[in-house]
Amino acid sequence: MSRIGKNPIVVPKGVEVKFDNNCISVKGAKGELFQEIDPSITVNIDGDVITFSRTSEIPEFRSKHGLYRALTQNMIIGVSEGFKKELEVIGVGYRANAVGQQLELALGYSHAIILEAPSDVKITTVTEKGKAPVVTLESFDKQLLGQVAAKIRSFRKPEPYKGKGIKFMGEQLRRKAGKSAGKK
């Protein structure tokens, strides 16, 4: 039995969950999300408790059991509380500026990079003197939030010598020692 899959999900107040035609929909204060569920997984909604079970012990079904339970849990947390990711832009002359749904990044290239974010993702930037600019992303869709954050990070990944680039807040980078001094 899947350890994650067998745990029930308690639905908080203000969140509405429906399951029909192998599709689960979750609606809350922040938005509405949909997820198709494989027919091998059965979903039981009893009041404000959701449980998942599988039809067989085939390894493929066992892996999907925990997957769909985790996806549903993330959907419920997203529509009730939301998710947040923070990225640091580290480097001399590196800047980040958000205007509406557009993020403008100056990352040492010959041109500024402009990213048009999806409407479900809210972008804010904070620039303080003496500190690296911080880009904050907020959304109710965890998958979309991670995809946008990974796209922003891909514009200039942190390099291992000086640590310049875009990194997630709290991310530990593996640093390399540079060239050693010339031998005599």
N, C-alpha and C positions, 0 to 999 in steps of 0.2 A: 504494500500500500504506500502511496506517495505521502511523505510527511507533510508537504505543503498542500497537496490536493485534498487531503482528508480534513483539513481545518475548515470549520464553517466561517462564513463572512457575516458579520453583523452590520446591517445597513443603518447608517445614522439618520436622524430625523432630517427631513427636507430633501431626501434623495429618493427618487422613484426608480425602481428596477422592473423591467418587463422582459419576458423571454417567450418568443414565438418564432416558428420556422427556423430553428437553429441559429437565431440571432438574438443577442442580449443587448438591450438598450438601457443606458443609465442616464437619468436626467437630474440635474441639481441646480443650485444657485449660480454656478459659474458657467454651465454649458451642458451640452448633451453629447454623448459618445455612443458608438455602436461597435459591436464586435461579433463576427461570425464564429460559431462554436462548431467543432467537428461533430458529426453524428455519433461518434463512438463515446462521447462524453454526455452524460445526462445532467441536467441542471434542475434542482428542486428549490423553489422559492416558497418558504413557509413563514408568512408574516414578514418579519424583518431579519430573517436568517436565510442565507443562501448556502446550499451544500452541493458539492460536485461528486459524481461517481462515474466509473467507467464500466463498459460492458464486458471487457476481457482483460486478461493479464499479459497480452502481447506487449513487448517493450515499447512499441510505437504509441500504443494507447496509454501506457503508464507515463510516458514523458509528456503527453498532451494533457493528462489529468492535472498535473501541477501547473503547467503553462497557462491553461485557461482560467484556473483559479487565481493565479497571480495577475493576469491581465485584467480580470474583473475587479480585483482588489484595487489595482492602480486606477481603474476608471472611477471607482467609487470615491477614492481619496481625491482624485483630480477634480471632480465636479463639486465636491464639498469644501476642500481646503485649497487645492491648486498645488502646483509644483514650481520650484525656483532653482535656477542655476546661475552662478556667477563666474565670469571669466576675467582674468587679469591680462592687461596688455603691457608687457614689460619690454622696454627698449628705449634708447635715447631717440627722441623725435617721434615716437609711436603715439598716435592719438586715436581716440574713438569719440564719435559724436552721433547721437540718435536724434532724428527729426521725424516724428510720427512713426511710420512703419519702416523707415529707411535707416540703416546703420552705415555711417561713413567711417572707414578705417584708413589711417595713414600708417603704413607698415614698412616704410623704407623702399617701396617700389617707386617707379617713375610716375605713377598715377595713384589716385585714391581708389580704394575698393568700396563700392556701394552695394549693399545687400538689401534687397526688398524682402522683408519678413512676412510670413503668412499672417492673416488677420487674427488668428487665434493666439499668437505669441506677442506679448507686450515687451518692448525693449526700452531700457533706461540706461543711461551712462552717468557715471560720477567721476569727475576729475578734480583731485585735490593737489595743491602744490606740494611737491616733494614725494608724492606717491604715484604709483602706477594707475592709469585709468582702469575703472572697473565697469564691465558691461554686465547688466543684470537682465536675465530672461525669465519671464513668468508666463505660465500657461496651465490650462486644465488637462491638456493632452500630453502625457509623459513621453510618448514615442516621438511626437512632433517636436517637443522641446529638446530632446536629446539629439534629434537629427539637425535642427538649426544650430545648436551649440557645437556639434561636431563640424558643421560646415564652416562656422566662424573660425574655429580652431585650425581648420585645414588651410586657411589663408597664410598663416605663418606659424608652423609648429615650433615649440620651444627647442632651441638647439642645445646640445649637451655641454658646451664650453662656457658660455657666458649666461645661458638661461634666457636669452632674448626670444620673444615670440608671444603667442597667446596661450595661456594655460588656465586650467580650471582652478578656482579658488581652493586652496588647501592641497593641491596636487604636489606630490613630491617628485622632483626631477632627479634623474641619475646624472650626476655631473662627472665630467672627465677632466683629468689633469691635462694642461696644455703641453706645449713643447718644453722639454727640460733644457736647462742652460747648456751651452756648448762645452764639450769635454776638452781638457787641456792635455 
